[in-house]
Amino acid sequence: MEPMTDDEIRAIKADYDADLDKAMQRRDERLRAAIASGRKQADLVRITEWSREAVRQALNPEAREAVRRARAAKKEVTG
């Protein structure tokens, strides 16, 4: 058996990232539906046992993007 190529290994990561992104979108939609149904953010935190920040970002995609941009900028500065 031949070793996997670099491209085959990169495809593993790309597939994982795509699947993770889809799962996050589905989760976020379902959490927003829970809020629309009358549940509170505190309920979601208590029931899911996720942090308040994780739930806040799931409910507010703009907040998640702001955090991603800040992390990317920090990474560029620190190398």
N, C-alpha and C positions, 0 to 999 in steps of 0.2 A: 504494500500500500504506500502510495506517495504521500509525503507531507502536504498538508493544506497550504494553499497559496496565501500570500498576504491579502489579496482581494477577497478570498473566501472567508478569512478571519474577520476582515472589515465588514463583510456582509452580515456576520453574526451580530456585531454591535449595531449596525444600521437597522436590522430587523427588530432587535430588542428595543432600541430607541423608538421606533415607529409603533410597536405594540404598546409600549409604556405610555406614549403620548395619547393613543386611542383610549387606553384604559383610564387615564387621568381625565380626558374629556368626558367620558361616560360617567365617571364618578362625580365630576363637577356638576354635570347636568342633573344627576339624581339628587345631589345635595341641594341644588337650587330649587328643585321641585319640592323637596321636603320643606324648605323655607316658605315657598309659595303656598304650601298646604297648611301653613300656620305654625309650624315648629319654629323654635328659637335656635339661634346659633349655639347657645349654651347647651341645648338638648343634643345637638349633633356632636359637640365636644364630649359630653358625658357618655353618650351611647357608643360612639365610635372609639373613644379613648385616644383620639388624635389631639394634637395640641391646638390651642385657640388660633395660633398663627397658621397652621396647616389648613384649618377649616376656613379661616378668613381668606386665604389665598385661593382656595377652591371655589369660594363663593364670589370672589372678585378677581377675574383674570387680569385686570389692569394692575392689581397689587402684586400678583405673581410675576408679571413681566417686569415691574419696577425692581423687585428683589433680584430677578435674574440679571437685569442690566447692572445693578449695583455690584453683584458678585463678579460679573465679567470684568467690570471696570477695576475692581480691587485686584483681581487675578492679573490683569495687565500691568498694574502698578507693581505688584509684588513679584511678578515674573513667574 
